[in-house]
Amino acid sequence: MGISREQHAGMKTADVFRKQGVSETTFYKHKAKFGGTDVSDARKLNRLLCEVMLENAKLKDAAAKIW
């Protein structure tokens, strides 16, 4: 999200690529996927992902005890 923000702030796209160490293709794929996402949306998605990963770990532990 910071990469897109830098570009929208007026930084030249080529400079953003060099600064972040990404290729042009990676940048535009990222922008297409996350361009409309703001920070609060990203935090919500991150929290949901963490909850799912924790639940998955608990299930794996339970299955290991059964077997």
C-alpha positions as CSV (number, residue, x, y, z in Angstrom):
1,M,0.0,0.0,0.0
2,G,2.9,2.3,0.7
3,I,4.2,1.8,-2.8
4,S,1.0,2.9,-4.4
5,R,0.8,5.8,-2.0
6,E,4.3,7.0,-3.0
7,Q,3.3,6.9,-6.7
8,H,0.1,8.8,-6.0
9,A,2.0,11.4,-4.0
10,G,3.8,12.4,-7.2
11,M,7.0,10.3,-7.1
12,K,8.0,9.0,-10.5
13,T,7.0,5.4,-11.1
14,A,10.5,4.4,-12.1
15,D,11.9,5.9,-8.9
16,V,9.3,4.0,-6.8
17,F,10.4,0.8,-8.5
18,R,14.1,1.4,-7.7
19,K,13.4,2.5,-4.2
20,Q,11.2,-0.5,-3.3
21,G,13.3,-3.0,-5.3
22,V,10.4,-4.3,-7.3
23,S,9.8,-4.8,-11.0
24,E,7.3,-2.9,-13.1
25,T,5.2,-6.0,-13.5
26,T,5.1,-6.7,-9.8
27,F,4.2,-3.1,-9.0
28,Y,1.2,-3.1,-11.4
29,K,0.0,-6.5,-10.3
30,H,0.1,-5.2,-6.7
31,K,-1.7,-2.0,-7.7
32,A,-4.4,-3.9,-9.5
33,K,-4.9,-6.3,-6.5
34,F,-4.7,-3.8,-3.6
35,G,-5.1,-0.4,-5.2
36,G,-8.5,0.4,-3.6
37,T,-7.6,-1.1,-0.2
38,D,-7.0,1.4,2.6
39,V,-5.2,0.7,5.8
40,S,-8.3,-0.1,7.9
41,D,-9.3,-2.7,5.3
42,A,-5.8,-4.2,5.4
43,R,-5.9,-4.5,9.2
44,K,-9.3,-6.2,9.1
45,L,-8.0,-8.7,6.6
46,N,-4.8,-9.3,8.5
47,R,-6.8,-9.9,11.7
48,L,-9.1,-12.4,9.9
49,L,-6.1,-14.2,8.5
50,C,-4.5,-14.5,11.9
51,E,-7.6,-15.9,13.4
52,V,-7.9,-18.5,10.6
53,M,-4.2,-19.5,11.0
54,L,-4.6,-19.8,14.8
55,E,-7.7,-22.0,14.3
56,N,-5.8,-24.1,11.8
57,A,-2.9,-24.6,14.2
58,K,-5.3,-25.7,17.0
59,L,-7.0,-28.2,14.6
60,K,-3.6,-29.6,13.6
61,D,-2.6,-30.0,17.3
62,A,-5.9,-31.8,18.0
63,A,-5.5,-34.1,15.1
64,A,-1.9,-34.9,16.1
65,K,-3.1,-36.0,19.6
66,I,-5.7,-38.2,18.0
67,W,-3.3,-40.0,15.7
